[in-house]
Amino acid sequence: MLTNKPLTVVQVLPALDGGGVERGTLEVAAELVRRGHHSYVVSASGRLVNELTAAGSMHIPWDIGRKSLLTLKYVRPLKNLLRDLDADIVHARSRLPAWITWLAWRTMPKRHRPRFVTTVHGLYSANRYSRIMVRSEAVIAVSKTIERYIARNYPGAVSPDHIHLISRGIDPLEFPRGYRPTQAWLDEWYREYPRLVGKHVLTLPGRITRRKGHADFLRLIASLIANGSPVHGLIVGGDDPHRMAYARELRETVTQLGLEEDVTFTGQRSDIREIYAVSDAVFSLSNKPESFGRTVLEALAIGRPVIGYAHGGVGEILDRLYRHGTVPLGDEETLLATTLQRLNEAMDPAAIPPEFHLQTMLDRTLSLYADLTGRQSARSLTNEEIAA
């Protein structure tokens, strides 16, 4: 029997610095609070903590994702936290936090345990360590790519009935079709980056890590310039503090290719919507398959062409919404030809279907919580109901 008692949900992840896992955590946390539930997040600190707490969630600052035997010290405190909060749901979003959660959860009396949920956000190496992500009572797959990954790598480890496909989503109001930046933003943008004036702007968003395909992107820019195309490459994303050698390597590659005037590293930016809007094409060139492809969806939502390698979650989205931008993995000749085609004839992407909307993701996640606990929280409340 369903009840109206508010839920108490504890989400567990390594840190709150930024990225798709962290963004999804904040979105679910905010929706829980919006609907009158109690939201807690256990993680190390990070730049998103203030945003989390400003939206009404509580943050428990434990470094629960640190890869060390010392992290086992959090098993008992987490068990005590779940008991003291009388938590209804504990939701782990990464492997080491999931291990700590499982070790705490399994030693609790069954009648007092919260329901245990995991989300498989990545295409992890298939081994015993990663297997923890399918040992929960409900497993969320963030894409069909992840759903297939689970079925292929963990046959028999989890019942198909316990796997729930809940695609990541974006807010179409945040990334509206045809969006254009304000004149004030444009004036400031071109003051900061005058080399972009009169050029086709090609953008590769994402943190600067080796898997993101920056080297392929730089060689593409060099080839386009050799073909006489007036282009400028934007690499939008912050350096990974653990991979500074790679960031230096990339800048050396820019110099070796003679692209100092043709490529700009913007660093981390909070105005990615505006950057998409002034881009002639956005790229996703990860050399390893992504679990989803949020930046691809954001750029397509506002109507920008996206060109990407056709594998993983990125290939899944492009195949559905913009086949004109698909390129076989690592095929730089086709990448060049496809880019030239899209610069000459952009071709509009399809509209983003509701299954990729943020509110759909939130509704399905809270519906899952409701199904597991018997709480009447599946319905998205109206603003009037919240105010009342």
C-alpha positions in Angstrom: 0.0 0.0 0.0 1.4 3.4 -1.0 1.9 6.1 1.7 2.6 9.8 1.5 5.4 9.8 4.0 8.4 11.7 2.7 11.3 9.6 1.5 14.8 9.9 2.9 17.4 9.2 0.2 21.1 9.0 0.6 23.2 9.2 -2.5 26.9 8.1 -2.3 29.6 9.0 -4.8 33.4 9.9 -4.7 33.3 13.7 -4.9 31.4 16.8 -6.1 33.9 18.4 -8.4 32.0 18.2 -11.7 31.0 15.7 -14.4 28.0 13.7 -15.5 27.8 11.6 -12.4 27.9 14.6 -10.1 25.4 16.6 -12.2 23.0 13.7 -12.2 23.3 13.4 -8.4 22.6 17.1 -7.9 19.6 16.9 -10.3 18.0 14.0 -8.4 18.8 15.7 -5.0 17.1 18.9 -6.1 14.0 17.1 -7.3 13.7 15.1 -4.1 13.7 18.4 -2.1 11.3 20.0 -4.6 8.8 17.2 -3.9 9.2 17.5 -0.2 11.6 14.6 0.5 14.8 14.5 2.5 18.0 14.4 0.4 21.5 13.5 1.7 24.7 13.2 -0.3 27.8 11.4 1.0 31.0 12.4 -0.9 34.3 14.2 -0.6 34.0 18.0 -1.1 34.1 19.8 -4.4 33.0 22.9 -6.3 29.4 21.7 -6.6 28.8 21.4 -2.8 27.5 24.9 -2.5 25.0 24.3 -5.3 23.9 21.0 -3.7 23.2 22.6 -0.3 21.7 25.8 -1.7 19.0 23.5 -3.3 18.2 22.1 0.1 20.2 18.8 0.4 22.5 17.9 3.2 26.2 17.1 2.4 28.2 14.5 4.4 31.8 15.3 3.7 33.5 11.9 3.7 36.2 10.9 1.2 34.4 7.7 0.4 35.8 7.3 -3.0 39.5 7.4 -2.1 41.2 4.2 -3.4 42.8 3.1 -0.2 42.2 0.4 2.4 41.8 3.3 4.8 38.5 4.0 3.1 37.0 1.0 4.8 36.9 3.1 8.0 33.6 4.6 6.5 31.7 1.3 6.6 30.6 1.6 10.2 29.9 5.4 10.1 27.8 4.8 6.9 25.9 2.0 8.6 25.2 4.3 11.6 24.2 7.1 9.3 21.7 5.0 7.4 20.2 3.7 10.7 20.1 7.2 12.4 18.4 8.8 9.3 16.0 5.8 9.0 17.0 6.0 5.3 14.5 4.6 2.7 17.0 4.5 -0.2 20.7 4.4 -0.4 21.9 5.0 -4.0 25.5 4.4 -4.9 26.9 5.8 -8.1 30.5 4.6 -8.3 32.4 1.4 -7.6 34.3 2.0 -4.4 31.4 3.9 -2.8 29.2 1.0 -3.8 31.5 -1.4 -2.0 31.5 0.7 1.2 27.7 1.0 0.9 27.2 -2.8 0.4 29.5 -3.6 3.3 27.5 -1.3 5.5 24.1 -2.3 4.2 24.5 -6.0 4.4 25.3 -5.9 8.1 22.1 -4.1 9.0 19.1 -6.0 10.2 16.9 -6.8 7.1 13.8 -5.1 8.5 15.8 -1.8 9.0 17.8 -1.8 5.7 17.1 0.9 3.2 16.5 -0.3 -0.4 19.9 -0.5 -2.2 20.1 1.1 -5.7 23.1 1.5 -8.0 23.6 3.4 -11.2 26.0 2.1 -13.8 27.4 5.4 -15.2 30.4 3.9 -17.0 31.7 1.1 -19.1 33.9 -0.3 -16.4 36.5 -3.1 -16.8 34.5 -6.3 -16.3 35.9 -7.9 -13.2 35.0 -8.7 -9.6 35.6 -5.2 -8.4 33.2 -3.7 -10.9 30.6 -6.5 -10.3 29.5 -4.6 -7.2 27.5 -2.3 -9.4 25.0 -5.1 -10.2 24.7 -6.5 -6.7 22.1 -4.0 -5.6 18.3 -4.5 -5.4 17.8 -2.2 -8.4 20.3 -1.3 -11.1 19.9 1.8 -13.2 21.4 1.8 -16.7 21.9 5.3 -18.1 21.7 4.2 -21.7 21.0 1.2 -23.9 24.8 1.0 -24.3 25.1 0.4 -20.6 22.1 -2.0 -20.6 23.9 -4.1 -23.2 27.2 -3.9 -21.3 25.5 -5.3 -18.2 23.9 -8.1 -20.1 27.1 -9.0 -21.9 29.5 -8.9 -19.0 27.4 -10.0 -16.0 25.1 -12.7 -17.4 23.1 -14.3 -14.5 24.5 -11.9 -12.0 21.4 -9.7 -12.0 17.9 -10.5 -13.0 16.7 -8.5 -16.1 13.7 -7.4 -13.9 16.2 -5.5 -11.7 17.7 -3.5 -14.5 16.0 -0.2 -15.2 16.9 1.8 -18.3 16.7 5.5 -17.2 18.5 7.6 -19.8 20.3 10.7 -18.7 18.4 13.9 -19.7 18.7 17.6 -20.4 16.4 20.4 -19.7 15.0 21.6 -23.1 14.3 25.0 -21.5 18.0 25.3 -20.6 19.1 24.3 -24.2 16.2 25.7 -26.3 16.1 25.1 -30.1 17.6 28.0 -32.0 19.1 29.6 -28.9 21.2 32.7 -29.6 23.4 34.5 -27.0 22.8 38.1 -26.0 24.6 40.8 -27.8 26.4 41.7 -24.6 27.7 38.1 -24.3 28.8 38.1 -28.0 30.6 41.4 -27.6 32.5 40.1 -24.6 33.2 36.8 -26.3 34.8 38.3 -29.4 36.8 40.8 -27.2 38.2 37.8 -25.4 38.7 35.6 -28.5 39.2 38.0 -31.5 40.8 35.2 -33.6 37.3 33.6 -34.0 35.9 36.5 -36.0 35.2 35.3 -39.6 36.1 31.7 -38.9 34.1 28.5 -38.7 34.2 27.6 -35.0 34.7 23.9 -34.3 34.3 22.9 -30.6 35.4 19.9 -28.6 34.0 20.1 -25.1 35.0 18.0 -22.1 37.7 17.7 -19.5 41.2 17.4 -20.9 41.9 13.7 -20.6 43.5 11.4 -23.1 40.4 9.4 -23.9 38.5 12.5 -25.2 40.3 12.4 -28.6 42.0 15.8 -28.6 44.8 14.6 -30.8 42.4 13.5 -33.5 40.7 16.9 -33.2 44.0 18.8 -33.6 44.9 16.8 -36.7 41.4 17.5 -38.1 42.0 21.3 -37.6 45.4 21.0 -39.3 43.8 19.1 -42.3 41.0 21.6 -42.7 43.4 24.5 -42.8 45.6 22.6 -45.3 42.4 22.3 -47.4 41.9 26.1 -47.2 39.0 26.1 -44.8 38.9 29.1 -42.5 38.4 27.3 -39.2 39.3 27.8 -35.6 39.3 25.0 -33.0 38.0 25.5 -29.5 38.9 23.0 -26.8 36.5 23.7 -23.9 37.2 22.1 -20.6 39.4 22.2 -17.6 42.7 20.4 -17.1 42.6 17.2 -15.1 44.9 17.9 -12.1 45.9 14.3 -12.2 46.9 14.4 -15.8 48.8 17.6 -16.3 51.5 15.9 -18.3 48.8 15.1 -21.0 47.7 18.8 -21.0 51.3 19.9 -21.7 51.6 17.2 -24.4 48.5 18.6 -26.1 49.9 22.1 -26.1 53.2 20.8 -27.6 51.2 19.1 -30.3 49.5 22.4 -31.1 53.0 23.9 -31.6 54.3 21.0 -33.6 51.3 21.3 -36.0 51.7 25.0 -36.3 48.3 25.7 -34.9 49.1 28.4 -32.3 46.9 30.9 -34.1 44.2 28.4 -34.9 43.3 26.6 -31.7 42.2 28.0 -28.3 42.1 26.3 -25.0 39.3 28.1 -23.1 39.6 26.2 -19.8 36.5 25.4 -17.7 33.5 27.6 -18.8 30.1 28.0 -17.2 28.6 29.4 -20.5 28.7 26.2 -22.5 25.2 26.8 -24.0 26.4 30.1 -25.5 29.6 28.4 -26.8 27.5 25.7 -28.5 25.4 28.4 -30.1 28.3 30.2 -31.7 29.9 26.9 -32.9 29.5 25.7 -36.5 30.0 22.1 -35.3 30.5 20.4 -32.0 32.6 17.2 -31.7 32.7 14.1 -29.6 35.8 12.0 -30.5 36.4 9.8 -27.5 38.6 6.9 -28.3 36.8 4.7 -25.8 33.0 4.4 -25.8 31.1 6.8 -23.6 28.3 5.5 -21.4 26.0 8.3 -22.6 27.0 11.6 -24.3 25.5 14.6 -22.5 27.4 17.3 -24.4 26.2 15.7 -27.7 22.6 15.9 -26.5 23.0 19.5 -25.3 24.4 20.7 -28.6 21.8 18.9 -30.7 19.0 20.3 -28.5 19.8 23.8 -29.6 20.2 22.7 -33.2 23.9 22.6 -33.7 25.5 19.9 -35.9 27.4 17.3 -33.9 30.1 15.0 -35.4 31.3 12.1 -33.4 32.6 8.6 -33.4 29.9 6.0 -33.8 30.3 3.9 -30.7 29.0 3.8 -27.2 26.4 6.2 -25.9 27.5 8.9 -28.4 26.9 6.6 -31.3 23.6 5.6 -29.8 22.4 9.3 -29.7 23.8 10.2 -33.1 22.2 7.2 -34.7 18.9 8.3 -33.3 19.0 12.0 -33.8 21.8 13.0 -36.2 23.2 10.3 -38.5 24.7 13.0 -40.7 27.4 13.4 -38.0 28.4 9.7 -37.4 32.0 8.7 -38.2 33.6 5.3 -37.8 35.9 5.1 -34.8 39.4 6.5 -35.6 38.6 7.1 -39.3 40.3 10.5 -39.7 39.7 10.5 -43.5 35.9 10.2 -43.0 36.1 12.7 -40.1 37.6 15.3 -42.5 35.1 14.6 -45.2 32.1 14.6 -42.9 33.2 17.9 -41.3 33.6 19.5 -44.7 30.1 18.3 -45.7 28.5 19.7 -42.5 30.3 23.0 -42.9 28.8 23.3 -46.4 25.4 21.8 -45.5 24.8 21.7 -41.8 21.5 19.6 -41.8 19.3 20.2 -38.8 19.2 17.6 -36.0 16.0 15.9 -35.0 14.1 17.2 -32.0 15.1 15.8 -28.7 12.5 13.1 -27.7 11.0 13.1 -24.2 13.0 10.1 -23.1 16.1 12.3 -23.2 14.5 15.1 -21.2 15.7 15.8 -17.6 12.2 15.7 -16.1 11.6 12.2 -17.6 14.9 11.0 -16.0 13.8 12.5 -12.7 10.3 11.1 -12.8 11.5 7.6 -13.6 14.1 7.7 -10.9 11.7 8.8 -8.2 9.1 6.3 -9.6 11.7 3.6 -9.0 12.2 4.8 -5.5 8.5 4.8 -5.0 8.1 1.2 -6.3 10.9 0.0 -4.0 9.5 1.6 -0.9 5.8 1.8 -1.4 5.8 5.6 -1.2 3.5 7.8 -3.3 6.3 9.9 -4.9 6.1 8.9 -8.6 4.1 11.9 -9.7 5.8 15.2 -10.4 4.2 17.9 -8.3 3.0 21.2 -9.7 4.4 24.5 -8.5 1.0 25.2 -6.9 1.1 21.9 -5.0 4.7 22.7 -3.8 3.7 26.1 -2.6 0.7 24.8 -0.7 
